[in-house]
Amino acid sequence: QAAAKKLVEDQYSSSSEDDDDEDDDIDGKHGQILAKTFTTYTNQTDGDASELERTRQYVNEAFQSGAMTCLICIASIKRNQAVWSCFGCFCIFHLPCIQKWAKDSVFLISSPLTDDDFGKKDYPWPCPKCRFEYKRSETPTRYYCYCGKVEDPVLDPWLVPHSCGQVCEREFKPPCGHKCLLLCHPGPCPPCPKMVTTTCYCKKAKPVPRRCSTKEWSCQLPCGRKLPCGQHSCENPCHPGNCQPCPRVSKQRCVCGRQIAERLCASPLWQCDQVCRRTLPCGNHTCEQVCHSGSCGECPRTGKRSCPCEKTKFIFPCTEDVPTCGDSCDKVLECGIHKCSQRCHRGPCETCRQEVEKQCRCGKHTKLMPCHKPYLCETKCTKIRDCQKHQCKRKCCPGNCPPCDQACGRTLGCRNHKCPSVCHRGSCYPCPETVDVKCNCSKTVLKVPCGRERTTKPPRCRELCSRLPTCHHPSQEKHNCHFGPCPPCRQPCQKGLKCGHFCPVSCHDEALVKQTGLHQPVGPWEQPSEPAFIQTALPCPPCQVPIPMECFGQHEVSPLPCHSVGPYSCKRFCGRLLDCQNHTCLKECHKVTSVNGNTDKRKAGPECLQCEEECSKPRPPGCPHRCILPCHPGECPPCIQMLKIKCHCKLLNLYIECIKITCADLKEKDLLTSCQNQCPKELPCGHRCKDTCHPGDCPGNCNQKVKLRCPCKRIKKELQCSKVQEGQVSLECDALCKEMKRKASELKEAEAKAAVEEEKRRQQAELEAFENRLKGRRKNKRRRDEAETEQSVWEKYKRFIMLPICGVAVVILAWIIAYNL
């Protein structure tokens, strides 16, 4: 049943609905292409596409399958075929068809000409539909897109067929200076959407912005321009072009001035029907002209006048007639060969009566007969007329046989009608008839060229199908008109089931069921036959109405199909709390028997598991030991195991009960983990901490006494170490220290000066020794003796200098020793 239902829904749906879905998809794609093609135009018109209806119709026909038909070959125009579009009616033809048409048309027109005249004139050829004439040089030779920019445009499914996809840029008609903004498209270009500022026809109104295609407008005010009559002004509303003739009536004289009549003001010059009758200058004759303006002119009988044969001229008064000259007439007769043999005479010459040997018009026979009579023989022309089918059969034909006057009668390309034209050469014109292609109900009609009705797909009809239902429903499901059998009924069955519900599935009175095993192949060489489908009524499927039902363990209430209602397992864990009050039953959802009328959904029953795990309750913070009891309800007993912990100073190991550590606060923990000995840590000042074993860093205020000296190390004093480290106490030098510093500095200056003098003396001695070596040994020896006997400054005053220096050194040494102690 499920397979049959799927087969009915998926594979055997109505063809009309499939076509509708396919057409909807195509329409969506075509809509995107149309929007892309018209975007540049609608941007100029603020989204107004009312002027694009005609162009949209041509583009839709280009998309519609079979809509574009070549009127020459009566065949569909495909996307990948080379085409040509007429500039007059924009009808599209196959390129080879229009080339053959143009060639045959030119040959048909030029065939009656002689060989001398052939090719001297550029004969036009007409469009097969609108008869718009093209020059012979305009015969298409290459395949171009609609706008003529691209040769052999590439087939693109996202463009209009035979379009290049570029902007059209063809000049608008009538020309306005702008170019078409649409993408390359079939059919005429829409009106120009540009905005221009123009004034009205009469130039009286202020310029206003308008569409370029409707830039000419009327302000509806009186025109006011002077009419050609020069008396009145134009009273018509503002209009294009020249003003109409003046419609008023006035009394006007004729040209000769004899009569006065009421006439239109627009035609002041008119002639009456009277003869002039004014006396000519000769005084003997009157003017015989009808009403005219100006002078009548000279008398036509004055001056030199010729005789009737025009050989002799005479001068006579206008009252006398010119006599004949008496010479022979010699005027050419009507035959154009002989001359008149009479004497000069008035009136027309007589008929030529000379006998001549005449040749008939076809040139096959000759005969003696009067010159004025034509000679036509009885021989019928055997030449073929320009239709290349029938003989001329005209008596005494001169060779220029007339066009064939018989009916063509050939079967046209539509294969339904015969050519009604006069017999002709070349291809017949396309059949002008149209045929209606109707839908099944004949309410929707599509007009196609005659001959295309065999291959044209019937139009999609939007009317509802009027056939009666074939299932048990009173009315069938609404669907559009279609050919063939109606699609299977998809309305809900709604037949009553045993459970009391109604069948909700689609109607299955006429389901298609595949038959198998009807034919067993004789051997492997026999081809398997296609499966056969029979239309039969299927029973209603089981009721699928959801009924709420609770599972065994009462975990959830789920909707179950009506045909399978009953207790069930939800496949979850049981989840009831066991006797240990810590774990839940891990069995799959099962039935639980209540004990002693207990209806608690959380309490385990006799069918649940028994807890066999260890106690997993959380221990007090800091306790690393497990509970010594198995999984049990209530609190765990206190932990009495001993913990091995190092003291704060990390020197001793302490053993303490676990419960004391876990239950003590921070101060108690510090006391329990202290060894009560002096802290072995050193303070930042270098002394040992005086506190007992404690956690954290040692206190920074050292209370030990230290010795502090002044900068010159002479004064010494004992102070608290913490104050010295913090810089709160300092020891400065007194006046005695300053005096000693001054004397030491003076002694240093004296030593520096003595050293400078000694350096000068040494340099002077070296200079003198160098000079002695240059002057001679004796003089050098004498000076050396004198230098030895003479004492230097240092030898004279060294006692006085060294004594204070030694005293100061002893004092400094004694101060340093005392400060260190």
Secondary structure as UniProt FT lines:
FT   HELIX           2..10
FT   HELIX           15..44
FT   TURN            45..47
FT   HELIX           50..52
FT   HELIX           53..63
FT   TURN            65..67
FT   STRAND          69..70
FT   TURN            71..74
FT   STRAND          75..76
FT   TURN            79..80
FT   STRAND          83..85
FT   TURN            87..89
FT   STRAND          92..94
FT   HELIX           95..110
FT   TURN            111..112
FT   TURN            115..119
FT   STRAND          125..126
FT   TURN            128..130
FT   STRAND          133..134
FT   HELIX           136..138
FT   TURN            146..147
FT   TURN            157..158
FT   TURN            161..162
FT   STRAND          195..198
FT   TURN            201..202
FT   STRAND          208..211
FT   HELIX           212..214
FT   TURN            228..229
FT   STRAND          249..253
FT   STRAND          260..264
FT   TURN            265..266
FT   TURN            281..282
FT   TURN            300..301
FT   STRAND          304..306
FT   TURN            308..309
FT   STRAND          313..315
FT   TURN            318..319
FT   TURN            334..335
FT   STRAND          355..359
FT   TURN            361..362
FT   STRAND          366..370
FT   TURN            371..372
FT   TURN            386..387
FT   TURN            413..414
FT   STRAND          434..438
FT   TURN            440..441
FT   STRAND          445..449
FT   TURN            450..451
FT   TURN            453..455
FT   TURN            498..499
FT   TURN            509..510
FT   STRAND          511..515
FT   TURN            524..525
FT   STRAND          532..536
FT   STRAND          546..550
FT   TURN            552..553
FT   STRAND          557..561
FT   HELIX           562..564
FT   TURN            579..580
FT   TURN            596..597
FT   TURN            601..602
FT   TURN            606..607
FT   TURN            621..622
FT   STRAND          642..646
FT   TURN            648..649
FT   STRAND          653..657
FT   HELIX           658..663
FT   HELIX           666..672
FT   TURN            684..685
FT   STRAND          705..709
FT   TURN            711..712
FT   STRAND          716..720
FT   HELIX           721..726
FT   HELIX           735..775
FT   HELIX           777..789
FT   HELIX           793..820
//
